Amino acid sequence: EYMNSNKFDEYLVQVVHDFKALQEEEVNIISNDFLQLVNGGAFHDGDAIALEIMGISAQHERREV
């Protein structure tokens, strides 16, 4: 197992998505791999998240023009 639960004292649960409910809310669904495995722990990849947000922002700006 990759996770070092002694080093990172966290309770980990896989996120479950309700895509149907999200679509009904008419939100922008992002299904990407934002996981970064570092030193036996799992973390959010801040750079990947920032790039995704910037891409969404650019799409909205192009639609408004």
TAZIKA-V536343 format. One record per helix or strand of 2 or more residues. SS is the DSSP state (H for helix, E for strand). FROM is the first residue (numbers start at 1). TO is the last residue. If there is no record, write none. Layout:
ss | from | to
SS | FROM | TO
SS | FROM | TO
This chain:
ss | from | to
H | 19 | 24
E | 35 | 38
E | 41 | 44
H | 46 | 64
